[in-house]
């Protein structure tokens, strides 16, 4: 993990904030586009965390199956 990558929880919380701001409206088109782009980045970060967790679980479960 790099230092500039937020934790899953941080990325998720910021993503929820982005969604709230977009749903509320009151932003310019430029601001809305910037929020959308940030939301896409945060969604990707969250997916990467979840994919990594799934891989680790699959590895552990695979090791447990091999021991049986």
HUDA-V907203 format. One record per residue. RES is the residue in three letters. OMEGA is omega in degrees with one decimal (* if undefined). Layout:
BEGIN
RES_OMEGA ; RES_OMEGA
END
This chain:
BEGIN
UNK_176.5 ; UNK_-177.7 ; UNK_-177.0 ; UNK_178.2 ; UNK_-179.9 ; UNK_174.7 ; UNK_177.2 ; UNK_-177.2 ; UNK_178.6 ; UNK_-179.6 ; UNK_179.7 ; UNK_-179.4 ; UNK_178.4 ; UNK_178.0 ; UNK_176.4 ; UNK_177.9 ; UNK_178.4 ; UNK_-179.6 ; UNK_178.3 ; UNK_-178.4 ; UNK_178.6 ; UNK_-179.8 ; UNK_-179.0 ; UNK_-179.0 ; UNK_179.7 ; UNK_177.8 ; UNK_176.9 ; UNK_177.7 ; UNK_-179.9 ; UNK_178.5 ; UNK_179.0 ; UNK_177.9 ; UNK_178.7 ; UNK_177.6 ; UNK_179.0 ; UNK_179.7 ; UNK_178.2 ; UNK_177.4 ; UNK_177.5 ; UNK_178.2 ; UNK_-178.5 ; UNK_177.4 ; UNK_178.0 ; UNK_178.3 ; UNK_179.1 ; UNK_-179.7 ; UNK_177.8 ; UNK_177.4 ; UNK_-178.8 ; UNK_177.3 ; UNK_178.2 ; UNK_178.0 ; UNK_179.0 ; UNK_179.3 ; UNK_179.3 ; UNK_177.7 ; UNK_178.5 ; UNK_178.6 ; UNK_-179.5 ; UNK_-179.9 ; UNK_176.7 ; UNK_178.1 ; UNK_178.6 ; UNK_179.4 ; UNK_-178.8 ; UNK_-179.4 ; UNK_-178.2 ; UNK_*
END
